[in-house]
């Protein structure tokens, strides 16, 4: 199983492989501003129509609080069931409540695409680091926008909409 070739095929028996990914393997991840700090280790175990993926990646990602770049180790552990057609996948999801994701051979997915999808999902989590704070200017702007006009008045952001709807 080569990381760039289509990996989705139902095989007779078991197949195990491992290797390393580099930044140039993950084009969509690069588009998010995240990147690998070092080679990312991966392994795959396929047994007939099941596929288990494991990977360890040291990434540079954006802190969701202060927007600075931070380093994070991200672990990918994922199990898939492989079907021949997309219709079989749809049928599987309608019938089963499984903890495994399903993919089809028709999708012509590669290991790179499967790992990159998982990294993209994981980089959307909220990450921040110690000694991290929002810029004070940003906090003041939020407070100014959210404070009511009068001290005795309660802030009611949808009041004008309600008044317009009830006319």
N, C-alpha and C positions, 0 to 999 in steps of 0.2 A: 504494500500500500504506500504509494508516494503521496506526500502531503499536497501536491498540486494536482494530482489526477483525481478523477471521480472516484470516490470511495464507496459510494452506495451500490453495493451489490450483495445479494444474499449468497453466502459462501457455504461450502460443505466443510464444517470443522471450525477450527479456531485459528486466529491470526493475531499476533501481537507485534506492535511496532512502536518506536520512539524516535525522537529527534529534537531539533531546536528550530524555533522561529526567529526571524530577525525583523527589524522595522519595515523593510521593503515588502514583507509578506502581507502586512495589514494596511491596505490603502484607505479603507473607510475609517479605521481608528485614527489614522494620521489626520483625516479631515476634521476630527473633533478636537484636535490640539493635543491629544494624548499620544504618548509614544513609549516604546520599550527602552529601559535603561540598559538592559543587557539581553543576551539571547534568552528566549523563553523556552523552557523545557516542556515537551509534550509527550504523551504516550496514548496509544489506542489499543483496545482489546476488542476484537470482533469475534463473536461466537454465533455462527449461522446468521440469524436476522437481528441480532442485538449488537449494539456498539456502545462501549464505555470509553469516555474521554477523560483525561486528566492533564492538567497543565499548571505550571507555576510561572507567573509573570511579574517582573518588577517594572512597574509603569510610572511614568511621570504624568500626573493628571492635575486638573484644576480644582483647587479648594473651592467648595460651593459657598463658603462664607466670605472669604476675603479675595478670592479669585487669583491667588498666587499659585504657582506650580508647586505641587508636593509629590513626594514619592510614596507609592503604596505597593505592597505585594498582594497580588490577586491570584487566588486559587480557583481553577475551573475543574469541577467534577460534574459530569453530565452523562446520562444514559439515554440511548435512543433505541427505538424499535424501527427496523427498516422494512418498508413495504415496496412492492413493485410499482404501484400506481398511486397517484394523489387521491383517487377515489377510495382506495383501500385505507388511506390515512384518515380521510373524512369519516368513513364508516367506523373505523377504530375509535375515534374520538366520540362518536355518537353512542357507541355501545359500552365503552370502558371508562372507568374512572381510575386511570393509571397514574403512577408517579413518574412514568417515562414519557418523553416526548417522542413523537413519531415523525419520520421523514420518508420520502419516497425516492426511488431510483430515478424517476422521471425528473426530479429537481436538479440532478447532476451536481450535487454538492461535493465540495472538497473539504479536507480537514482544515485547511486555512479558513474557509468560509464558516465552518461550524465553530471553530475556536474564536474567530473574530466576532461572530454574533454574540457569543457568551461574554466576551470582553466588552463589547458595546453595551450590553445589558448591565453589566457590573459597574461600568464607569458612569452610569446614570444614577447610581446610589449617591447619597449625601455623604461627602467626605470633607472633613476639616481636620486641622492639626492643632496641637497645643500652642498656647500663646497666640491664638488666632482671634481676631475681633473684626467686627464690621468697621469700615472707615467712619469716623465720627460725623463727617459732613453728610454721608448717606443716611445715617440714623436721624439727624436733625431734619432732613428733607421728608422722611417718612412721617415723623411726628407732626410736622407742620401740615402735611396733607391730610392726616387722619384726625387732627384735633378739631373739635367743634368751634364754630365762630364765637359763641358766647360761653362763658364759664358755666352758666346755669343750664345751658341747653345740652341735651344728650346728642351725641353724634349719630345721625340717621342717614346713612349713605343712599338709601333707596327711597327716601321720602318723596323726592320730586317725581320719581317714576310712578309711585303709588298715586300721587295726586293727578298725574296725567292719565292714568288708566281709569280712574274713577270719575272723570269729567263726563 
